[in-house]
Amino acid sequence: MKNNLLKYILILSLLMNFSLLGTAGYNYYKRSRPVAASLNCDPRTNYLFQKLSLKPEQIKLFQQKALSFHDLLSKNRQEIAQLRKSLIGFLRTDNPDHKAIEDTIAQINSRQQDMQKMIVAHMLEFKGMLAKDQQKKFLDLIEGAMAKRKEAAYPVCP
């Protein structure tokens, strides 16, 4: 009786370990793929294509422009992340260099402002490739996404 119970627990433990390893591997795979490299099968992009009822030539043109755009965004995000690490390094010192902190904050703000300008220019370029009815749908989708992001950033506490 005791041996059967131990065998059952061992099998159960092995199944849990395999399922955890499989889940970890799947999550690693999903996070390690850059958006630009997987643009053809990115569910967010396909959702956009479907909602806007894009023609095949529009899809091809959008994909071409989006690849370089996403690469540039990724590079800028990495630069901002590095600047934030530098900022934290300055804050960790016993006597923080206020000038260096202010300069780093200014660099972060400048990069973020440049990114925002790039994003708006990209959205305007994309909007220009759309028909009038598609433009309205596109802007409605952006407005909805911004509203959801604002709600997530500033949750209302009961």
N, C-alpha and C positions, 0 to 999 in steps of 0.2 A: 504494500500500500504506500509506504513512504517513498520507495523508488519510483512509482508511477507519478506521485505528486512532484518529485524532483524533476522527472523527465518533462512533465507538463510545464513547469515553471521555466525550465531551460528552453523549451521550444517557444514559449511565449516571449521570453527575453530576446531570443534570436530574431523573432519576427519584428519585435519593436525596434531592435537595432537596425535591421535592414530597412525598415520603413523610414527611420530617422535619417539614415545615410542617403536614401533615395530622395527624400525631401530636401536635404541640405544640398545635394548635387543639383537638383532641379533649380533651386533658388539661386545657386551660384551661377548656373548657366544663364538664367534669365537676366541677372544683374550684370553679367560680364559682357553682354552683347551691346555694343554702342548703337544708338538709335540710327545714326546715319548709315551704318553698315547693314542694318536690317530694315531699311525703309520700305522695301517691297512687301514685307510681311508684318510690319508694325501695326498692331490692332488700332492704335490711335489714328494713324495715317489712313488705313483702310476705312475706318469709321468716317473720317473727313471726306474721303473720296466718295463713299456711298451717300452720305448726307447731301453732298453738293451735286450729285449725279454728274460727275465729271466724265467727259468724253475721253477715249483712249489717248488721243494726242495731248489733251490737257494733263492727264496723269503723267505721261512721259515727260512733258516739259516741267511740270511741278517737281518730279523726282530729280531731274537734272539740277534744278536750281536749289533744291532743298539739301542735297548732299554737301555742297560746298558751304552752305549756310550753317548747317549743323556742325560741320567740322570747325568752323570759325567760332561758333558759340562754345563748343567744347574747349577750345584753346583758351578763350577768355575766362571761362569758369575755372579752369585750372590755375590761371594767373591770379584770379581773385582768391582762390583757396590758398595759394601760396602767400599772398599778401596778408590774409587773415592769420595764417600761422606766424608770420613775422610780427603781426600786431600782438598776438598772444605772448610771443617771446619777449617783446618790449614790456608788456604788463607784468610778466613774471619777475622781472629784476627788482632788486631792493630799492633802487633809485631810478624809476622809469624816466626815460628821455622823452619829455613832453613834445619836443619838436619832432622827433622821429615818429612818435605816435600820431601827431597831427598830420605829418606828411603821408604816413601809411593810410590813414583814414581818407585823406584827399585822393590818393591813388585808387583806393577801393571805390570811392564815390565816382571818380572819373571813369573807371572801367565799367561800372554798372550803368552809368549814363550812356556810355558808348554802346553797350549791349542793348539798352532800351531803344536807342536810335536805330540800331541795326535791325532789331525785331520789328519795329514799326515800318521801316523801309521795306523789309521782306514781306510784311503783311500787305503793304500798299502795292508792291510788285505783284504779289499773288492775286490780290483783288483785281488788278488790271488785266489779268489773264482770264477773268471770269465774265460770264454774261450777267446782265442786270439781276435776274432772279437768283443766280448763284451767289452774287455779291451780297444780297440781302441775307441769304441763308448763312453765308460765311461770317458776316458780321454778327448775326444772331448767335451763332455758335461761340464766337469769341467772347461776346458779352456774357453768355451763360457760363463759360469757363472761368471768366474773371470773377463773376459773382460767387461761384462755388469756391474759388480760391480764397476770396475775401472771407467767406464764411468759415473756411477751415483755419485761416490765419487768426481770426478773431471770433472764437466760439462764444456763443451766448450762454452764460451760466444761469441756471434756474435759481 
